[in-house]
Structure formats: structure tokens, C-alpha cells
Amino acid sequence: MRTLQLLPLLTLGSFLLTACSDTNTHPTSAPSTTIRYLALGDSYTIGESVAESERWPVQLSAELEKQGHSIELTIIARTGWTTDELWNGIQQSSITPPYGLVSLLIGVNNQYRGRPVEEYREQFRFLLEQAIQYAGGNPKRVFVVSIPDWGVTPFASGRDQSRITAEIDAFNTINREEAQATGVGYVDITPYSRTAQSDLSLIAPDGLHPSGKMYAGWVERILPVALEAPK
């Protein structure tokens, strides 16, 4: 049985509209194991502008269920969050470690607001250390997802798209290095996100965020890493 828990958090305005939180239970056939999955992030993890079923953590949970696992999914994410705001949100949430799987995708709003990469490295490293603790101290149960390139979206039209791409690459260099240093999994979805430049079906109606179709493509890349986590 997959239990989706979106913990109630304070609304923070920046970047785009704030997503909402809810709790739903979805029955499934008798699974062999139960995995408690904690997804940490921002608009990409909460699935801004797509249906709940199209959020990538929900799609990932569905794919894991097909492998015979019961998923208890908790999402701590909010549109507009930076690294420090995610930490504030975590502190305001009643999470109950250890989790069998933890994902971390954060940083686009640091880039969007012009925050320094040095600050991002320090705060991302801290969040990654926390994520490992939430996974019972086992880095094999944690994976990082790279930041997609919003510079190819219609929302970025008229902006310096080459600068956005270069900055996204710089932030992703940091989160990749920190993931490798700690031994957690890493999934690079950024190249795939850039295919949206020639395929608008990969973009949500708001012209900025990924569509459910793009998130499905992310899950294809994430699933092998999630399946490697100790059960």
C-alpha cells in the first residue's frame, strides 16, 4: 500500500505559485516489503502544475510497487524553496526516520535568485548529510537528482538562456561532487530536460515546469538507482 504524505508547511512566495499539501492512501496487491520513502525538494518534487499522480516521486512509487514493494511516501517540498528554506521546512515537519529511501533535488531557486555557488555547496552538503541520517546513516539508501535546465522553457524566452544553462551546470557540478563524496546515488536528468526545447509536450501548461510526461522520463532514469537501495 502506498501512503502519500505531504507534510503541511508555511507558504513561501518566490519563483512561482505555492503547491498544496495533502494525504492520500492508494491500495495495491499484497507486496513483499514496505519502503518508507522521503522525497525532499522544491517545485520539481512537489510537481508544480501537474496532477498528483504525475509527480515524479509518485510515479517512482508506482514503479516500485510494480516490483512488489509497498511504498509509504512522504514529500517535503514547496515551490520556490532554496536550500535554506528546505531545511526550515524540514524542521517544521514531523518526520520519523529511518527511511528506506531518501531523494534530494534542490538548488534551482538558489540559481534563480542569484545566490553564490559557494553558499549552495555548503548548504547542499549539510542537507545531504541530513538525508543520509534520515536513511539510518546508510548512503546507499539516498540519491540526488540533478537540477533540470529551465533555460530551455518558454518561461525563459527573452532571458539570457546561455547564462542560465551555464549556471545550472555549475550548480549541478557541485551537487554531483557532493553526492560522489558521500557515496550516495546520483541521477543526471539535466540532458533529458533540455530536450524540452524541441518538444513542448515535456513542459507543463505554465510554460516552466516539467509535464507528467517529462517526469515519467525522469523516473525511467531514477528507477534503476532506487532499486539498488538496500531493502
DRENPA-3360 file (N, C-alpha, C; in nm, 2 decimals, always signed):
BEGIN
1 = MRTLQLLP = +0.08/-0.12/+0.00/+0.00/+0.00/+0.00/+0.09/+0.12/+0.00 ~ +0.06/+0.21/-0.09/+0.14/+0.34/-0.10/+0.06/+0.45/-0.02 ~ +0.13/+0.50/+0.08/+0.07/+0.61/+0.15/+0.15/+0.74/+0.12 ~ +0.08/+0.84/+0.06/+0.14/+0.96/+0.02/+0.12/+1.07/+0.13 ~ +0.22/+1.12/+0.19/+0.21/+1.22/+0.30/+0.28/+1.34/+0.25 ~ +0.21/+1.45/+0.24/+0.27/+1.58/+0.21/+0.25/+1.66/+0.34 ~ +0.36/+1.69/+0.41/+0.35/+1.75/+0.54/+0.32/+1.90/+0.52 ~ +0.23/+1.95/+0.60/+0.19/+2.09/+0.59/+0.30/+2.18/+0.63;
9 = LLTLGSFL = +0.32/+2.28/+0.55/+0.44/+2.37/+0.57/+0.39/+2.52/+0.54 ~ +0.47/+2.62/+0.58/+0.44/+2.76/+0.56/+0.46/+2.79/+0.41 ~ +0.37/+2.88/+0.37/+0.38/+2.92/+0.23/+0.49/+3.02/+0.21 ~ +0.58/+3.00/+0.11/+0.69/+3.09/+0.09/+0.68/+3.14/-0.06 ~ +0.67/+3.27/-0.08/+0.65/+3.32/-0.21/+0.78/+3.35/-0.28 ~ +0.81/+3.28/-0.39/+0.92/+3.31/-0.48/+0.91/+3.22/-0.59 ~ +0.96/+3.26/-0.71/+0.97/+3.18/-0.83/+0.83/+3.17/-0.89 ~ +0.74/+3.08/-0.83/+0.61/+3.06/-0.89/+0.51/+3.04/-0.77;
17 = LTACSDTN = +0.38/+3.00/-0.80/+0.28/+2.98/-0.70/+0.32/+2.86/-0.61 ~ +0.27/+2.86/-0.49/+0.30/+2.76/-0.39/+0.20/+2.64/-0.42 ~ +0.26/+2.52/-0.41/+0.18/+2.40/-0.42/+0.12/+2.36/-0.29 ~ +0.01/+2.28/-0.30/-0.06/+2.24/-0.18/-0.02/+2.10/-0.13 ~ -0.06/+2.08/+0.00/-0.03/+1.95/+0.06/-0.15/+1.87/+0.10 ~ -0.14/+1.74/+0.09/-0.25/+1.65/+0.12/-0.20/+1.51/+0.15 ~ -0.29/+1.43/+0.20/-0.25/+1.29/+0.23/-0.35/+1.20/+0.16 ~ -0.30/+1.10/+0.09/-0.38/+1.00/+0.02/-0.33/+0.86/+0.04;
25 = THPTSAPS = -0.42/+0.77/+0.04/-0.38/+0.63/+0.05/-0.43/+0.55/-0.07 ~ -0.34/+0.48/-0.13/-0.37/+0.40/-0.25/-0.35/+0.26/-0.23 ~ -0.45/+0.17/-0.23/-0.43/+0.03/-0.20/-0.37/-0.04/-0.33 ~ -0.30/-0.14/-0.30/-0.25/-0.22/-0.41/-0.25/-0.37/-0.37 ~ -0.20/-0.46/-0.45/-0.19/-0.60/-0.42/-0.09/-0.63/-0.31 ~ -0.09/-0.74/-0.25/-0.01/-0.77/-0.13/+0.14/-0.76/-0.17 ~ +0.22/-0.67/-0.12/+0.36/-0.65/-0.15/+0.45/-0.74/-0.06 ~ +0.57/-0.75/-0.10/+0.67/-0.83/-0.03/+0.74/-0.75/+0.08;
33 = TTIRYLAL = +0.76/-0.63/+0.06/+0.83/-0.54/+0.15/+0.77/-0.40/+0.15 ~ +0.79/-0.33/+0.26/+0.74/-0.19/+0.27/+0.86/-0.10/+0.27 ~ +0.86/+0.00/+0.19/+0.97/+0.10/+0.18/+0.91/+0.24/+0.22 ~ +0.97/+0.30/+0.32/+0.93/+0.43/+0.36/+1.02/+0.53/+0.28 ~ +0.96/+0.61/+0.20/+1.04/+0.69/+0.11/+1.01/+0.84/+0.14 ~ +1.12/+0.91/+0.16/+1.12/+1.06/+0.19/+1.18/+1.13/+0.07 ~ +1.09/+1.22/+0.01/+1.14/+1.30/-0.11/+1.15/+1.44/-0.06 ~ +1.27/+1.50/-0.07/+1.30/+1.64/-0.03/+1.33/+1.72/-0.15;
41 = GDSYTIGE = +1.27/+1.84/-0.16/+1.30/+1.93/-0.27/+1.22/+2.06/-0.28 ~ +1.19/+2.09/-0.40/+1.12/+2.22/-0.43/+1.00/+2.19/-0.53 ~ +0.98/+2.29/-0.62/+0.86/+2.27/-0.71/+0.87/+2.15/-0.80 ~ +0.99/+2.10/-0.83/+1.01/+1.98/-0.91/+0.96/+1.86/-0.84 ~ +0.99/+1.85/-0.71/+0.95/+1.74/-0.63/+0.80/+1.74/-0.59 ~ +0.75/+1.86/-0.57/+0.60/+1.87/-0.54/+0.52/+1.86/-0.66 ~ +0.58/+1.88/-0.78/+0.51/+1.86/-0.91/+0.42/+1.98/-0.94 ~ +0.48/+2.10/-0.93/+0.40/+2.22/-0.97/+0.34/+2.21/-1.11;
49 = SVAESERW = +0.21/+2.24/-1.11/+0.14/+2.25/-1.24/+0.10/+2.11/-1.30 ~ +0.12/+2.00/-1.23/+0.08/+1.87/-1.28/-0.01/+1.80/-1.17 ~ -0.08/+1.70/-1.21/-0.17/+1.63/-1.12/-0.08/+1.55/-1.02 ~ -0.14/+1.52/-0.90/-0.06/+1.45/-0.80/+0.00/+1.32/-0.86 ~ -0.08/+1.25/-0.94/-0.04/+1.12/-0.99/+0.08/+1.13/-1.09 ~ +0.11/+1.26/-1.14/+0.21/+1.28/-1.23/+0.34/+1.33/-1.17 ~ +0.34/+1.36/-1.04/+0.46/+1.40/-0.97/+0.56/+1.28/-0.98 ~ +0.69/+1.32/-1.00/+0.78/+1.21/-1.02/+0.80/+1.12/-0.90;
57 = PVQLSAEL = +0.80/+1.17/-0.77/+0.81/+1.07/-0.66/+0.69/+0.97/-0.66 ~ +0.57/+1.02/-0.70/+0.45/+0.94/-0.70/+0.47/+0.83/-0.81 ~ +0.51/+0.88/-0.93/+0.53/+0.78/-1.04/+0.64/+0.68/-1.00 ~ +0.75/+0.73/-0.94/+0.85/+0.63/-0.89/+0.79/+0.53/-0.79 ~ +0.71/+0.58/-0.70/+0.65/+0.49/-0.61/+0.57/+0.38/-0.68 ~ +0.49/+0.42/-0.78/+0.41/+0.33/-0.86/+0.50/+0.22/-0.93 ~ +0.61/+0.27/-0.98/+0.70/+0.17/-1.04/+0.76/+0.08/-0.94 ~ +0.80/+0.12/-0.82/+0.85/+0.04/-0.72/+0.74/-0.06/-0.67;
65 = EKQGHSIE = +0.62/-0.02/-0.67/+0.51/-0.11/-0.64/+0.50/-0.23/-0.74 ~ +0.53/-0.20/-0.86/+0.52/-0.30/-0.97/+0.63/-0.41/-0.94 ~ +0.73/-0.37/-0.86/+0.84/-0.46/-0.83/+0.80/-0.54/-0.70 ~ +0.68/-0.51/-0.65/+0.64/-0.59/-0.53/+0.66/-0.52/-0.40 ~ +0.69/-0.39/-0.40/+0.71/-0.32/-0.27/+0.59/-0.23/-0.24 ~ +0.56/-0.22/-0.11/+0.47/-0.13/-0.06/+0.54/+0.00/-0.03 ~ +0.49/+0.12/-0.08/+0.56/+0.24/-0.06/+0.48/+0.34/+0.03 ~ +0.55/+0.39/+0.13/+0.49/+0.49/+0.22/+0.57/+0.62/+0.19;
73 = LTIIARTG = +0.51/+0.71/+0.11/+0.58/+0.82/+0.05/+0.55/+0.95/+0.13 ~ +0.65/+1.02/+0.18/+0.64/+1.15/+0.24/+0.72/+1.25/+0.16 ~ +0.65/+1.36/+0.12/+0.71/+1.46/+0.04/+0.72/+1.59/+0.13 ~ +0.84/+1.64/+0.13/+0.87/+1.77/+0.20/+0.93/+1.86/+0.09 ~ +0.84/+1.94/+0.03/+0.88/+2.02/-0.09/+0.78/+2.14/-0.10 ~ +0.83/+2.24/-0.16/+0.75/+2.36/-0.18/+0.81/+2.44/-0.30 ~ +0.72/+2.49/-0.38/+0.76/+2.57/-0.49/+0.83/+2.70/-0.44 ~ +0.95/+2.73/-0.50/+1.02/+2.84/-0.46/+1.13/+2.82/-0.36;
81 = WTTDELWN = +1.13/+2.71/-0.30/+1.23/+2.69/-0.19/+1.38/+2.68/-0.24 ~ +1.46/+2.75/-0.16/+1.60/+2.74/-0.18/+1.65/+2.63/-0.08 ~ +1.78/+2.61/-0.07/+1.84/+2.51/+0.02/+1.81/+2.54/+0.16 ~ +1.82/+2.67/+0.20/+1.80/+2.70/+0.34/+1.65/+2.69/+0.38 ~ +1.56/+2.73/+0.28/+1.42/+2.72/+0.30/+1.37/+2.57/+0.31 ~ +1.44/+2.49/+0.24/+1.41/+2.34/+0.25/+1.44/+2.30/+0.39 ~ +1.55/+2.34/+0.45/+1.59/+2.30/+0.58/+1.49/+2.35/+0.68 ~ +1.45/+2.48/+0.67/+1.35/+2.53/+0.76/+1.22/+2.45/+0.75;
89 = GIQQSSIT = +1.18/+2.41/+0.63/+1.06/+2.33/+0.61/+1.07/+2.19/+0.68 ~ +1.19/+2.13/+0.67/+1.22/+2.00/+0.73/+1.20/+2.01/+0.88 ~ +1.25/+2.12/+0.94/+1.25/+2.14/+1.08/+1.10/+2.16/+1.13 ~ +1.02/+2.21/+1.04/+0.88/+2.24/+1.08/+0.79/+2.11/+1.06 ~ +0.85/+2.00/+1.01/+0.78/+1.88/+0.97/+0.81/+1.77/+1.08 ~ +0.71/+1.69/+1.10/+0.72/+1.58/+1.19/+0.76/+1.45/+1.12 ~ +0.89/+1.44/+1.08/+0.93/+1.33/+1.01/+0.98/+1.22/+1.11 ~ +0.98/+1.10/+1.07/+1.01/+0.99/+1.16/+1.11/+0.89/+1.10;
97 = PPYGLVSL = +1.24/+0.93/+1.10/+1.34/+0.83/+1.05/+1.35/+0.71/+1.13 ~ +1.41/+0.60/+1.08/+1.48/+0.60/+0.95/+1.39/+0.56/+0.83 ~ +1.43/+0.61/+0.71/+1.36/+0.59/+0.59/+1.44/+0.49/+0.50 ~ +1.37/+0.41/+0.43/+1.44/+0.31/+0.34/+1.49/+0.37/+0.21 ~ +1.44/+0.49/+0.18/+1.48/+0.56/+0.06/+1.46/+0.71/+0.08 ~ +1.56/+0.79/+0.04/+1.55/+0.94/+0.05/+1.61/+1.00/-0.07 ~ +1.53/+1.09/-0.13/+1.58/+1.16/-0.25/+1.60/+1.31/-0.22 ~ +1.69/+1.38/-0.29/+1.72/+1.52/-0.27/+1.73/+1.58/-0.41;
105 = LIGVNNQY = +1.65/+1.68/-0.43/+1.66/+1.76/-0.56/+1.63/+1.91/-0.52 ~ +1.74/+1.99/-0.51/+1.72/+2.13/-0.47/+1.83/+2.21/-0.53 ~ +1.80/+2.34/-0.55/+1.90/+2.43/-0.60/+1.86/+2.52/-0.71 ~ +1.75/+2.49/-0.78/+1.72/+2.58/-0.89/+1.68/+2.72/-0.84 ~ +1.62/+2.73/-0.72/+1.59/+2.87/-0.68/+1.71/+2.94/-0.62 ~ +1.81/+2.87/-0.58/+1.94/+2.94/-0.54/+1.99/+3.00/-0.67 ~ +1.99/+2.93/-0.78/+2.04/+2.98/-0.91/+1.95/+3.10/-0.95 ~ +1.82/+3.08/-0.95/+1.73/+3.18/-1.00/+1.74/+3.31/-0.92;
113 = RGRPVEEY = +1.77/+3.30/-0.79/+1.78/+3.42/-0.71/+1.92/+3.48/-0.71 ~ +2.01/+3.42/-0.78/+2.15/+3.47/-0.79/+2.23/+3.44/-0.67 ~ +2.20/+3.34/-0.59/+2.27/+3.30/-0.48/+2.41/+3.25/-0.52 ~ +2.52/+3.27/-0.44/+2.65/+3.22/-0.48/+2.66/+3.07/-0.47 ~ +2.74/+3.02/-0.56/+2.76/+2.87/-0.57/+2.83/+2.82/-0.44 ~ +2.92/+2.90/-0.38/+2.99/+2.86/-0.26/+2.89/+2.84/-0.14 ~ +2.79/+2.92/-0.13/+2.68/+2.91/-0.03/+2.60/+2.78/-0.06 ~ +2.57/+2.76/-0.19/+2.50/+2.64/-0.23/+2.57/+2.51/-0.19;
121 = REQFRFLL = +2.70/+2.51/-0.21/+2.78/+2.39/-0.18/+2.77/+2.36/-0.03 ~ +2.79/+2.46/+0.05/+2.78/+2.44/+0.20/+2.65/+2.39/+0.24 ~ +2.54/+2.46/+0.19/+2.41/+2.42/+0.24/+2.36/+2.29/+0.18 ~ +2.40/+2.26/+0.05/+2.37/+2.13/-0.01/+2.43/+2.02/+0.07 ~ +2.56/+2.04/+0.10/+2.64/+1.94/+0.17/+2.57/+1.91/+0.31 ~ +2.52/+2.01/+0.38/+2.45/+1.99/+0.50/+2.32/+1.91/+0.48 ~ +2.24/+1.95/+0.38/+2.12/+1.88/+0.35/+2.15/+1.73/+0.32 ~ +2.25/+1.71/+0.24/+2.28/+1.57/+0.21/+2.32/+1.49/+0.33;
129 = EQAIQYAG = +2.40/+1.55/+0.42/+2.43/+1.48/+0.54/+2.31/+1.45/+0.62 ~ +2.21/+1.54/+0.63/+2.09/+1.51/+0.69/+2.01/+1.40/+0.63 ~ +2.01/+1.40/+0.49/+1.94/+1.30/+0.42/+1.99/+1.16/+0.45 ~ +2.12/+1.15/+0.46/+2.19/+1.02/+0.50/+2.15/+0.98/+0.64 ~ +2.14/+1.08/+0.73/+2.09/+1.05/+0.87/+1.95/+0.99/+0.86 ~ +1.86/+1.06/+0.78/+1.72/+1.01/+0.77/+1.71/+0.87/+0.72 ~ +1.82/+0.83/+0.64/+1.82/+0.70/+0.58/+1.89/+0.60/+0.68 ~ +1.89/+0.63/+0.80/+1.95/+0.54/+0.90/+2.11/+0.54/+0.89;
137 = GNPKRVFV = +2.16/+0.64/+0.83/+2.31/+0.65/+0.82/+2.36/+0.57/+0.70 ~ +2.27/+0.52/+0.61/+2.32/+0.44/+0.50/+2.31/+0.52/+0.37 ~ +2.42/+0.57/+0.32/+2.42/+0.65/+0.19/+2.36/+0.57/+0.07 ~ +2.36/+0.44/+0.08/+2.31/+0.36/-0.03/+2.16/+0.37/-0.05 ~ +2.10/+0.43/+0.06/+1.95/+0.45/+0.05/+1.91/+0.59/+0.01 ~ +2.01/+0.67/-0.03/+1.99/+0.81/-0.07/+2.03/+0.83/-0.21 ~ +1.96/+0.91/-0.28/+2.00/+0.95/-0.42/+1.97/+1.10/-0.44 ~ +2.06/+1.16/-0.52/+2.04/+1.30/-0.56/+2.00/+1.31/-0.71;
145 = VSIPDWGV = +1.91/+1.40/-0.74/+1.86/+1.42/-0.87/+1.91/+1.56/-0.92 ~ +1.97/+1.56/-1.03/+2.03/+1.69/-1.08/+1.92/+1.79/-1.11 ~ +1.96/+1.92/-1.12/+1.86/+2.03/-1.14/+1.84/+2.04/-1.29 ~ +1.71/+2.04/-1.33/+1.68/+2.05/-1.48/+1.71/+2.19/-1.52 ~ +1.72/+2.21/-1.66/+1.75/+2.34/-1.71/+1.63/+2.41/-1.76 ~ +1.58/+2.50/-1.67/+1.46/+2.58/-1.71/+1.49/+2.68/-1.82 ~ +1.62/+2.70/-1.85/+1.65/+2.80/-1.96/+1.60/+2.76/-2.09 ~ +1.56/+2.64/-2.11/+1.51/+2.59/-2.25/+1.35/+2.61/-2.25;
153 = TPFASGRD = +1.29/+2.65/-2.14/+1.14/+2.66/-2.14/+1.09/+2.79/-2.20 ~ +0.96/+2.79/-2.24/+0.90/+2.92/-2.28/+0.91/+3.03/-2.18 ~ +0.91/+3.00/-2.05/+0.92/+3.10/-1.95/+1.05/+3.18/-1.96 ~ +1.15/+3.11/-2.01/+1.28/+3.18/-2.01/+1.30/+3.26/-2.14 ~ +1.20/+3.26/-2.23/+1.21/+3.33/-2.35/+1.24/+3.48/-2.33 ~ +1.34/+3.54/-2.39/+1.38/+3.67/-2.37/+1.49/+3.69/-2.27 ~ +1.52/+3.59/-2.19/+1.63/+3.59/-2.10/+1.76/+3.54/-2.16 ~ +1.86/+3.55/-2.09/+1.99/+3.50/-2.13/+2.00/+3.35/-2.11;
161 = QSRITAEI = +1.95/+3.27/-2.20/+1.94/+3.13/-2.18/+2.08/+3.06/-2.17 ~ +2.17/+3.11/-2.24/+2.31/+3.05/-2.23/+2.36/+3.07/-2.09 ~ +2.34/+3.19/-2.03/+2.38/+3.21/-1.89/+2.31/+3.12/-1.80 ~ +2.18/+3.10/-1.81/+2.10/+3.01/-1.73/+2.16/+2.87/-1.74 ~ +2.18/+2.82/-1.86/+2.24/+2.69/-1.88/+2.37/+2.67/-1.81 ~ +2.46/+2.78/-1.82/+2.59/+2.77/-1.76/+2.58/+2.77/-1.61 ~ +2.49/+2.84/-1.56/+2.48/+2.85/-1.41/+2.42/+2.72/-1.36 ~ +2.32/+2.66/-1.43/+2.26/+2.53/-1.39/+2.37/+2.43/-1.39;
169 = DAFNTINR = +2.46/+2.43/-1.49/+2.57/+2.33/-1.50/+2.66/+2.35/-1.38 ~ +2.69/+2.47/-1.34/+2.78/+2.50/-1.22/+2.72/+2.44/-1.10 ~ +2.59/+2.46/-1.08/+2.52/+2.41/-0.96/+2.52/+2.26/-0.96 ~ +2.50/+2.20/-1.08/+2.50/+2.06/-1.09/+2.63/+2.00/-1.07 ~ +2.74/+2.07/-1.10/+2.87/+2.02/-1.08/+2.89/+2.00/-0.93 ~ +2.84/+2.10/-0.85/+2.85/+2.09/-0.70/+2.77/+1.98/-0.65 ~ +2.64/+1.96/-0.69/+2.57/+1.85/-0.62/+2.62/+1.72/-0.67 ~ +2.67/+1.71/-0.79/+2.73/+1.58/-0.83/+2.86/+1.55/-0.74;
177 = EEAQATGV = +2.94/+1.65/-0.73/+3.06/+1.63/-0.65/+3.03/+1.59/-0.50 ~ +2.93/+1.65/-0.45/+2.90/+1.62/-0.31/+2.83/+1.48/-0.30 ~ +2.75/+1.45/-0.40/+2.69/+1.31/-0.40/+2.80/+1.21/-0.41 ~ +2.90/+1.23/-0.50/+3.01/+1.13/-0.51/+3.09/+1.12/-0.39 ~ +3.11/+1.23/-0.32/+3.20/+1.24/-0.20/+3.14/+1.16/-0.08 ~ +3.00/+1.15/-0.08/+2.94/+1.08/+0.03/+2.89/+0.94/-0.01 ~ +2.90/+0.90/-0.14/+2.87/+0.77/-0.18/+2.72/+0.75/-0.20 ~ +2.64/+0.86/-0.22/+2.50/+0.84/-0.25/+2.48/+0.82/-0.40;
185 = GYVDITPY = +2.36/+0.78/-0.44/+2.34/+0.77/-0.58/+2.32/+0.91/-0.65 ~ +2.34/+0.91/-0.78/+2.32/+1.04/-0.85/+2.25/+1.01/-0.98 ~ +2.15/+1.09/-1.01/+2.08/+1.07/-1.14/+2.08/+1.20/-1.21 ~ +2.14/+1.20/-1.33/+2.15/+1.32/-1.41/+2.04/+1.33/-1.51 ~ +1.94/+1.41/-1.48/+1.82/+1.42/-1.57/+1.84/+1.55/-1.65 ~ +1.94/+1.63/-1.63/+1.95/+1.76/-1.70/+1.96/+1.75/-1.85 ~ +2.04/+1.66/-1.91/+2.04/+1.65/-2.05/+1.90/+1.62/-2.11 ~ +1.83/+1.53/-2.04/+1.69/+1.50/-2.09/+1.60/+1.62/-2.08;
193 = SRTAQSDL = +1.62/+1.70/-1.97/+1.53/+1.81/-1.95/+1.55/+1.91/-2.07 ~ +1.67/+1.91/-2.13/+1.70/+2.01/-2.24/+1.63/+1.97/-2.37 ~ +1.58/+1.85/-2.38/+1.51/+1.81/-2.50/+1.37/+1.88/-2.51 ~ +1.33/+1.94/-2.40/+1.20/+2.01/-2.40/+1.21/+2.13/-2.49 ~ +1.33/+2.17/-2.53/+1.34/+2.29/-2.62/+1.28/+2.26/-2.75 ~ +1.27/+2.13/-2.79/+1.22/+2.09/-2.92/+1.09/+2.01/-2.90 ~ +1.05/+1.99/-2.78/+0.93/+1.90/-2.75/+0.85/+1.97/-2.64 ~ +0.75/+2.05/-2.68/+0.68/+2.12/-2.57/+0.58/+2.03/-2.49;
201 = SLIAPDGL = +0.57/+1.91/-2.54/+0.48/+1.81/-2.46/+0.55/+1.78/-2.33 ~ +0.68/+1.81/-2.32/+0.76/+1.79/-2.19/+0.75/+1.90/-2.09 ~ +0.67/+2.01/-2.13/+0.65/+2.12/-2.04/+0.51/+2.13/-2.00 ~ +0.49/+2.17/-1.87/+0.36/+2.18/-1.81/+0.29/+2.31/-1.87 ~ +0.16/+2.32/-1.85/+0.09/+2.43/-1.91/+0.14/+2.57/-1.86 ~ +0.21/+2.58/-1.75/+0.26/+2.71/-1.70/+0.38/+2.75/-1.78 ~ +0.43/+2.67/-1.87/+0.54/+2.71/-1.96/+0.68/+2.71/-1.89 ~ +0.68/+2.65/-1.77/+0.81/+2.65/-1.70/+0.84/+2.51/-1.64;
209 = HPSGKMYA = +0.75/+2.45/-1.57/+0.78/+2.32/-1.50/+0.76/+2.20/-1.60 ~ +0.82/+2.09/-1.56/+0.80/+1.97/-1.64/+0.66/+1.92/-1.64 ~ +0.62/+1.85/-1.75/+0.49/+1.79/-1.76/+0.51/+1.65/-1.70 ~ +0.39/+1.58/-1.68/+0.39/+1.45/-1.63/+0.47/+1.36/-1.72 ~ +0.47/+1.39/-1.85/+0.55/+1.31/-1.95/+0.70/+1.32/-1.92 ~ +0.74/+1.44/-1.90/+0.89/+1.45/-1.87/+0.92/+1.38/-1.74 ~ +0.83/+1.40/-1.64/+0.86/+1.33/-1.51/+0.87/+1.18/-1.53 ~ +0.79/+1.12/-1.62/+0.79/+0.98/-1.65/+0.93/+0.95/-1.70;
217 = GWVERILP = +0.99/+1.03/-1.79/+1.12/+1.01/-1.84/+1.23/+1.02/-1.73 ~ +1.20/+1.11/-1.63/+1.30/+1.11/-1.51/+1.29/+0.98/-1.44 ~ +1.17/+0.93/-1.42/+1.15/+0.80/-1.34/+1.22/+0.69/-1.41 ~ +1.22/+0.68/-1.54/+1.29/+0.58/-1.62/+1.44/+0.58/-1.58 ~ +1.50/+0.70/-1.56/+1.64/+0.71/-1.52/+1.66/+0.69/-1.37 ~ +1.57/+0.72/-1.29/+1.58/+0.71/-1.15/+1.56/+0.57/-1.10 ~ +1.47/+0.50/-1.16/+1.42/+0.37/-1.11/+1.54/+0.27/-1.09 ~ +1.64/+0.26/-1.18/+1.75/+0.16/-1.15/+1.83/+0.20/-1.03;
225 = VALEAPK = +1.84/+0.33/-1.00/+1.92/+0.37/-0.88/+1.84/+0.34/-0.76 ~ +1.71/+0.37/-0.76/+1.62/+0.34/-0.65/+1.61/+0.19/-0.62 ~ +1.62/+0.11/-0.72/+1.61/-0.04/-0.70/+1.74/-0.09/-0.64 ~ +1.85/-0.02/-0.65/+1.98/-0.06/-0.59/+1.98/-0.04/-0.44 ~ +1.89/+0.04/-0.39/+1.90/+0.07/-0.25/+1.87/-0.06/-0.17 ~ +1.94/-0.08/-0.06/+1.91/-0.20/+0.02/+1.77/-0.20/+0.07 ~ +1.70/-0.32/+0.06/+1.56/-0.33/+0.10/+1.56/-0.40/+0.24;
% end
